[in-house]
Amino acid sequence: MPVLTDVASGVPQTVSLEQEQLFPIREVARLTGVNPVTLRAWERRYGLIVPIRTESGHRLYSMSDIERVRSILGWIERGVAVSKIGKLLARAAPLQVLSHIIPSDIVLADYAQWQRQIRVAVSAFDDVQLEQVYGQVFSSYSLSVVFQDILLPVWRQLLQRQDQFGGTSEWIFLDGFLRSRVLQRLLLMRDTRPRRVVISALVGHCRELELLIAALFLGYPQTGIRVLPIGQPFDELTLVCEQIKPQALVLFSNHVPAVELPRRLNRLALSLNCQLLLAGDASDLAQESLAGSSIGCLGNEGDVMSQRLKQFLAGSLDT
């Protein structure tokens, strides 16, 4: 049984490779597309990854490290500077409340197994098999885990592979399937709950599926929600809210916020008779620039978004 060293603490650890699969840096580079030089830089300069070291000094990475690398890539693709990503990842860390009970690598391995089944069904364009896997996943996990940890990662991987032959067809197949299922859930919610919240995407800042899933998080399980179509003009939101009279308007964006966004949001807030809130990746990125304003930030994690919305609507959470 090899003796490994935790880089952060310098404490030797005895780890059974049968219990936890570890990968050398060259394999991590192959799986993620990030070269070893960059991986080492992220570790030394920013502390974004903390691999285990063997007695001879070789780095070994766990499955959770690999997922962390992919998360970093996701933020970089959204235009976030590497130096700021550590703070964003740290905000998500407290959400892993069961990590002391179930090792994260075991959880990630389970997610990966479901993702493989989804990819097999998608590559065969088999809607019956995809429906079966989709139902099984929902019977096993919470709403936020199903989408954030299992389905959306596959959807994003296919989105990035559209330059490969067949990649576009596979992504369109999965995207259409997921949009139809999320819409079904939203329609069921509409029939039973008053729509107190309106959600709209900032134009060009997300895809329809991302907006629909955000609406599902925010409208589940107690708050009725109405989704405005993609392309809703920002300058006409006041008019729409005057007619619908919601308790809150949520703007959704997964892009790095433009410099002028806080000013535009503050101007919009002054024209509304309801609470203005921001959700998605832009919410975390714009939080500091919106501090002290009347605009609330819901974050980009499903459970957190839902909880913060309830607190804002109840008046128990200050912007």
NORBEL-V331375 format. One record per run of one state. SS is the DSSP state (hx for helix, st for strand, lp for the rest). FROM is the first residue (numbers start at 0). LEN is the number of residues. If there is no record, write none. Layout:
# NORBEL-V331375
ss=SS from=FROM len=LEN
ss=SS from=FROM len=LEN
This chain:
# NORBEL-V331375
ss=lp from=0 len=2
ss=st from=2 len=4
ss=lp from=6 len=5
ss=st from=11 len=3
ss=lp from=14 len=8
ss=st from=22 len=2
ss=hx from=24 len=8
ss=lp from=32 len=3
ss=hx from=35 len=11
ss=lp from=46 len=5
ss=st from=51 len=3
ss=lp from=54 len=4
ss=st from=58 len=3
ss=lp from=61 len=1
ss=hx from=62 len=15
ss=lp from=77 len=4
ss=hx from=81 len=12
ss=lp from=93 len=10
ss=hx from=103 len=20
ss=lp from=123 len=3
ss=hx from=126 len=14
ss=lp from=140 len=2
ss=hx from=142 len=18
ss=lp from=160 len=6
ss=hx from=166 len=26
ss=lp from=192 len=2
ss=st from=194 len=7
ss=lp from=201 len=6
ss=hx from=207 len=11
ss=lp from=218 len=5
ss=st from=223 len=4
ss=lp from=227 len=6
ss=hx from=233 len=11
ss=lp from=244 len=3
ss=st from=247 len=5
ss=lp from=252 len=8
ss=hx from=260 len=11
ss=lp from=271 len=3
ss=st from=274 len=5
ss=lp from=279 len=1
ss=hx from=280 len=6
ss=lp from=286 len=9
ss=st from=295 len=4
ss=lp from=299 len=2
ss=hx from=301 len=13
ss=lp from=314 len=5
